[in-house]
């Protein structure tokens, strides 16, 4: 896994100039790539450990943080919910409802996000192919440590977007997310992208699987004993978009 200067700086809690100084004067391993520097995660971890350094958060955080990160993702998906049979004309309404109920945010922050959401071009749809997209607010900002949500939208009909789609498949599944900070935004984007590439999440989304399976696929686990996640779709309290 390769990281860029911005991601490395955020992980160590330093300015980007400090990272560049480590490259020039401290022997931080790097790989030049078309005018920028990339860093192999394993090499950086070894370099930092030899100097008694540890990443504070983010892309280099200790593996011990995995369980807490998974727990946070689960809480955010519960907050955003799984929305089924969403008409294409109702997608923005659902996004507004997710933002309007954003946990960990003050009413003023929620209203600020709602105002931004209603500006034309405020949402980056981020199509990734095979009928999937990862929409998010175009300019992430610091909202507060616990202010986050992930929402799954299963569309009733294809969604037309202005951004180019990498293949010919129409957009029918959305993973909308709001992160508490720009750094967390990058982390969440990376996690969701990886989950869709490597695990069963993509297949489950396209099949319209039950919420319990989607929760497990997102956080990298399995529903305990095959039991449904409380509040899962097809069980109690499914979320439905307005017609």
FIFIDREN-18617 format. One record per residue (C-alpha): residue in one letter; x, y, z. Coordinates in steps of 0.05 Angstrom, whole numbers, plus 32768, in hexadecimal, padded with zeros to 4 digits. Example, Ala and Ser with C-alpha at 12.3 -4.5 7.8 and 13.67 -1.06 7.14 Angstrom:
<atoms>
a80F67FA6809C s81117FEB808F 
</atoms>
This chain:
<atoms>
x800080008000 x801D80437FEB x800C8085800E x801780CD7FF7 x80358107801D x7FF181218035 x7FDB80DD8050 x801E80D38074 x801C81188093 x7FD5810D80AC x7FE980C980CA x802380E780F2 x7FFF81288102 x8034815480E1 x8038818580A8 x8048816C8062 x808981928063 x809F8169809F x809581298076 x80BD8145803D x80F48157806F x80F581108087 x810180F98040 x813B81298035 x815D81258079 x814480E7809F x814480B1806A x80F980A78066 x80F18074802D x80CA80917FF3 x80BB80837FAA x80B980BB7F76 x807D80B77F49 x806F80EC7F14 x808681277F3D x806B810F7F80 x808280E27FB8 x806180A07FCC x80708078800A x806B802D8014 x804380228054 x806E7FE8806D x80AF800F8062 x8094804C8086 x807D802280C2 x80C3800480C7 x80E5804880C0 x80B8806780F6 x80C1802D8125 x810D80328121 x8106807A813A x80D4806D8170 x809D808F814A x805580798144 x801D80918118 x7FE780B6813E x7FAE80A08110 x7F99809480C9 x7FBB806A8095 x7FF4805380C2 x7FCD80488102 x7FDB80098129 x7FB67FC98116 x7F997FCC815C x7F6C80048144 x7F4A7FD58112 x7F137FBF8140 x7F0280068156 x7F02801D810D x7ED37FE480FB x7EA67FF68135 x7EA5803F811E x7E94802A80D6 x7E5B7FFE80F1 x7E4080398119 x7E43806680DD x7E1F803480B1 x7DE9802C80E5 x7DE3807880E7 x7DDE807F809B x7DB680408090 x7DA680148054 x7D7380338026 x7D4F80067FF4 x7D2680147FB5 x7D3D805C7FB2 x7D24807F7F74 x7D5A80A57F4D x7D3380E57F58 x7D3580D97FA3 x7D8080CE7FAD x7D8E81167FC4 x7D5381117FF4 x7D7280D48014 x7DB680F68019 x7D958131803B x7D738103806D x7DB580E1807D x7DD881248087 x7D9D813F80AE x7DA3810680E0 x7DF0810680E2 x7E0580EE8127 x7E3B8113814E x7E2C8155812B x7E0A81938146 x7DCA81AD8125 x7DF281E78109 x7E2481B780E8 x7DEC818D80CC x7DCA81CA80AE x7E0D81E18091 x7E16819D806F x7DCE819E8056 x7DD981E28037 x7E1881C98015 x7DF6818A7FFC x7DC281B47FD8 x7DF681DB7FB0 x7DFB81C17F68 x7E3B81997F60 x7E4681917FAB x7E4681457FA7 x7E7E811D7F87 x7E5C80DD7F6E x7E9D80B67F65 x7E86807C7F39 x7EB480407F3F x7E9480127F0B x7E667FD57F0C x7E2B80007F1F x7E4A801C7F5F x7E5C80627F76 x7E7780827FB6 x7E5680C67FBA x7E6F80F97FED x7E7181447FF8 x7EA481627FC9 x7ECA81897FFE x7ECF81628040 x7ED8818B807F x7EE5817F80CA x7EA2817080EA x7EB68152812D x7ED2810F8142 x7E9180E78142 x7E6C8109810A x7E6880D480D4 x7E3780A980AC x7E3780768075 x7DF78068804D x7DE98031801B x7DB880447FE4 x7D9B800E7FB7 x7D7A80317F7D x7D3880207F5C x7D5280387F19 x7D96804E7EFF x7DB280927F14 x7DCB80C17EDF x7E0880E97EF5 x7E34811C7ED1 x7E7680F97EE4 x7E9380C57EB4 x7E85807D7EC7 x7EC0804D7EBE x7E9580187E9B x7E5280147E79 x7E2B7FFD7EB6 x7DF7802E7ED0 x7DFC80467F19 x7DCC801E7F44 x7DF0801A7F88 x7E0B80547FB2 x7E3780567FF0 x7E2F809D8009 x7E5C80B28043 x7E6B80EE806F x7EAB80ED8097 x7EBE811580D5 x7EFD813380B7 x7F2481378075 x7F548102808D x7F1B80D480A1 x7EFB80E2805E x7F3880C6803A x7F39808A8069 x7EF0807B805E x7EF680828013 x7F3180528015 x7F0C80208042 x7ECD80208018 x7EF480197FD7 x7F1C7FDF7FF4 x7EDE7FBD800F x7EBD7FC07FCB x7EFB7FA57FA8 x7F117F6D7FD6 x7ED67F547FFE x7E8F7F3D7FF1 x7E717F827FFA x7E6A7F927FAF x7E457F507FA1 x7E187F597FDD x7E057F9F7FC9 x7DF37F8B7F83 x7DCA7F517F9D x7DA57F7D7FCE x7DBC7F54800A x7DA07F5C8050 x7DBC7F93807C x7DDF7F6080AA x7E097F478070 x7E1A7F8E805A x7E2F7FA280A0 x7E5D7F6580A5 x7E7B7F6F8061 x7E8A7FB9806E x7EAD7FAF80B1 x7ED07F6E809B x7EAB7F3E80C9 x7E727F0E80C9 x7E2F7F1480ED x7E377EEE812E x7E1B7EA88126 x7DF97EBF80E6 x7DCA7EE98111 x7DAE7F2880F1 x7DC77F6C8107 x7D927F8E8131 x7D6B7FC08108 x7D817FA080C6 x7D597FA58087 x7D297F6B807E x7D267F6980CA x7D107FA680F2 x7D127FEF80DF x7D287FED8095 x7D3380318076 x7D0C80438039 x7D10807F800C x7CD380A98001 x7CB2809A7FBD 
</atoms>
